[in-house]
């Protein structure tokens, strides 16, 4: 069993990307030629010249900066919401992710149901992070989507709450690094392609 930080340090053996421009007011930063923040978030900590890396493993909120569950909150945002300057109540699903209640379902049924909810909203989640009480070791849950078999990797993570998990699409998350290549911010490009899954 491994925490996000241990896994991310392995990923940081590759050279980070550099933020080459910021665009306002639609929000976003570009690294190379690919657009970074598609959801109208302009994060105050991000500036031209900053280093960033794609996220391969999710982080659940330590070290004083917003973690994954800050981007996908338990409840729909209120009208007074202010997340990095954005009121997510304008479009809760796109800007604050999907909330899925799977209480009463078996764990495998809950995993498949949550994946379908993300898929119906345009996402392609392939990893489901849960507390070790739900999975002692990583394993795959398989489901059929039309004629295609989908594998969802269930990842135990002790930083996850006991009662919920995070169904994630990795390429919607980016880590920003400080000058010493320590994680300084976690940004979600498309919260609506990720789901907070209530299990009990």
C-alpha positions as CSV (number, residue, x, y, z in Angstrom):
1,X,0.0,0.0,0.0
2,X,1.4,3.4,-1.0
3,X,0.5,7.0,-0.5
4,X,0.2,9.5,-3.3
5,X,3.4,11.3,-2.3
6,X,5.5,8.1,-2.6
7,X,4.1,7.4,-6.1
8,X,4.4,10.9,-7.3
9,X,8.1,11.1,-6.3
10,X,8.8,8.2,-8.7
11,X,7.0,10.2,-11.4
12,X,9.1,13.2,-10.8
13,X,12.2,11.5,-12.2
14,X,11.1,12.8,-15.6
15,X,11.6,16.5,-16.5
16,X,8.7,18.7,-15.6
17,X,6.9,20.9,-18.1
18,X,7.1,24.7,-17.9
19,X,4.1,27.1,-18.0
20,X,4.6,29.3,-21.0
21,X,1.5,31.4,-20.9
22,X,-1.6,32.3,-18.9
23,X,-4.9,33.3,-20.5
24,X,-7.6,35.4,-18.9
25,X,-10.5,35.6,-18.3
26,X,-11.6,32.2,-19.6
27,X,-8.9,30.9,-17.4
28,X,-6.0,28.6,-18.1
29,X,-2.4,28.1,-18.5
30,X,-0.6,26.5,-21.4
31,X,2.3,24.1,-21.1
32,X,3.9,23.5,-24.5
33,X,1.0,23.5,-27.0
34,X,-1.7,21.8,-24.9
35,X,-4.2,23.9,-23.0
36,X,-4.1,23.3,-19.2
37,X,-7.0,24.7,-17.3
38,X,-10.3,24.2,-19.2
39,X,-12.7,25.0,-16.5
40,X,-12.3,28.8,-16.0
41,X,-9.9,28.4,-13.1
42,X,-6.9,30.8,-12.9
43,X,-5.0,29.6,-9.8
44,X,-3.2,32.4,-8.0
45,X,-0.2,30.2,-7.3
46,X,0.4,29.6,-11.0
47,X,2.6,31.9,-13.1
48,X,4.6,31.8,-16.3
49,X,7.8,29.9,-15.8
50,X,6.3,27.6,-13.1
51,X,7.0,23.9,-13.4
52,X,4.2,21.4,-13.7
53,X,3.7,17.7,-14.2
54,X,0.7,15.5,-15.2
55,X,-0.7,13.6,-12.2
56,X,-0.5,9.9,-12.4
57,X,-1.7,9.3,-8.8
58,X,-4.2,11.3,-6.9
59,X,-3.5,13.3,-3.8
60,X,-6.1,13.8,-1.0
61,X,-5.1,17.0,0.6
62,X,-2.0,17.5,2.8
63,X,0.9,20.0,3.1
64,X,-1.4,23.1,3.1
65,X,-2.7,23.2,-0.4
66,X,-6.0,22.1,-1.9
67,X,-6.2,18.4,-2.5
68,X,-8.4,16.3,-4.8
69,X,-11.4,16.4,-2.5
70,X,-11.3,20.2,-2.4
71,X,-12.0,20.1,-6.2
72,X,-14.7,17.4,-5.9
73,X,-16.6,18.5,-2.7
74,X,-19.1,16.4,-0.8
75,X,-22.1,18.7,-1.6
76,X,-23.0,21.0,-4.5
77,X,-21.3,24.4,-4.0
78,X,-23.4,27.2,-2.5
79,X,-24.1,30.5,-4.2
80,X,-21.4,32.0,-2.0
81,X,-18.8,29.5,-3.3
82,X,-15.3,30.9,-4.1
83,X,-12.8,28.3,-5.3
84,X,-9.7,30.0,-6.7
85,X,-12.0,33.0,-7.6
86,X,-14.6,30.9,-9.3
87,X,-18.2,30.5,-8.1
88,X,-18.8,26.8,-8.9
89,X,-22.5,27.1,-8.2
90,X,-22.9,28.5,-11.7
91,X,-22.3,25.0,-13.1
92,X,-21.8,22.5,-10.2
93,X,-21.1,19.4,-12.2
94,X,-18.7,20.9,-14.6
95,X,-16.9,23.0,-12.1
96,X,-17.1,20.9,-8.9
97,X,-17.3,17.4,-10.2
98,X,-19.9,14.6,-9.9
99,X,-21.3,13.4,-6.6
100,X,-22.5,9.8,-6.7
101,X,-24.4,8.0,-3.9
102,X,-23.9,4.2,-4.1
103,X,-25.1,3.4,-0.6
104,X,-26.7,-0.1,-0.6
105,X,-24.7,-1.4,-3.5
106,X,-21.9,-3.9,-3.3
107,X,-18.5,-2.4,-3.8
108,X,-18.1,-3.8,-7.3
109,X,-21.6,-2.5,-8.3
110,X,-20.7,0.9,-6.7
111,X,-17.5,1.0,-8.8
112,X,-19.3,0.2,-12.0
113,X,-22.2,2.6,-11.3
114,X,-19.8,5.5,-10.5
115,X,-17.8,4.8,-13.7
116,X,-21.0,5.0,-15.7
117,X,-22.0,8.3,-14.2
118,X,-18.6,9.8,-15.1
119,X,-18.8,8.3,-18.6
120,X,-22.3,9.7,-19.2
121,X,-20.9,13.2,-18.4
122,X,-18.0,12.8,-20.9
123,X,-15.3,11.4,-18.7
124,X,-13.2,8.3,-19.0
125,X,-12.2,7.5,-15.4
126,X,-9.8,4.5,-15.0
127,X,-8.8,4.7,-11.3
128,X,-10.9,4.5,-8.2
129,X,-9.1,5.6,-4.9
130,X,-10.6,4.2,-1.7
131,X,-9.8,3.7,1.9
132,X,-8.0,0.3,2.5
133,X,-11.1,-0.9,4.3
134,X,-12.6,-1.4,0.8
135,X,-9.5,-2.8,-0.9
136,X,-6.4,-4.2,0.8
137,X,-4.4,-4.3,-2.5
138,X,-4.8,-2.8,-6.0
139,X,-6.9,-4.8,-8.3
140,X,-9.1,-4.3,-11.5
141,X,-12.8,-4.2,-11.8
142,X,-14.0,-5.0,-15.3
143,X,-17.2,-3.9,-17.1
144,X,-18.6,-3.9,-20.6
145,X,-19.2,-0.6,-22.4
146,X,-20.8,-1.5,-25.7
147,X,-18.3,-4.0,-27.2
148,X,-15.4,-2.6,-25.2
149,X,-14.1,-4.1,-21.9
150,X,-13.2,-1.3,-19.5
151,X,-10.7,-1.9,-16.6
152,X,-11.0,0.3,-13.5
153,X,-8.0,0.1,-11.2
154,X,-9.1,0.1,-7.6
155,X,-6.3,1.7,-5.5
156,X,-6.2,1.6,-1.7
157,X,-5.1,4.8,-0.2
158,X,-5.0,5.4,3.6
159,X,-5.6,9.1,3.0
160,X,-9.1,8.5,1.6
161,X,-12.0,8.9,4.0
162,X,-13.7,5.7,5.2
163,X,-17.0,6.5,3.7
164,X,-16.2,7.6,0.1
165,X,-13.8,7.2,-2.8
166,X,-12.6,9.2,-5.8
167,X,-13.2,8.0,-9.3
168,X,-10.6,9.8,-11.4
169,X,-9.5,10.5,-14.9
170,X,-5.8,11.2,-14.5
171,X,-5.2,13.4,-17.4
172,X,-7.5,16.1,-15.9
173,X,-5.1,16.7,-13.0
174,X,-1.8,18.6,-13.0
175,X,0.8,19.1,-10.2
176,X,2.6,22.4,-9.9
177,X,6.0,22.4,-8.4
178,X,8.1,25.0,-6.6
179,X,11.7,25.9,-7.4
180,X,12.9,22.9,-5.5
181,X,10.4,20.6,-7.3
182,X,8.2,20.2,-4.3
183,X,4.5,20.0,-4.9
184,X,3.0,23.5,-4.5
185,X,-0.5,23.1,-6.0
186,X,-2.8,20.5,-7.5
187,X,-5.1,21.7,-10.3
188,X,-8.0,19.9,-11.9
189,X,-8.5,20.7,-15.5
190,X,-12.0,19.1,-15.7
191,X,-13.6,18.4,-12.4
192,X,-16.7,17.1,-14.2
193,X,-14.8,14.1,-15.4
194,X,-14.2,13.0,-11.8
195,X,-16.6,11.8,-9.1
196,X,-16.7,11.7,-5.4
197,X,-18.4,8.4,-4.6
198,X,-20.3,7.9,-1.3
199,X,-20.0,4.3,-0.4
200,X,-21.8,4.2,3.0
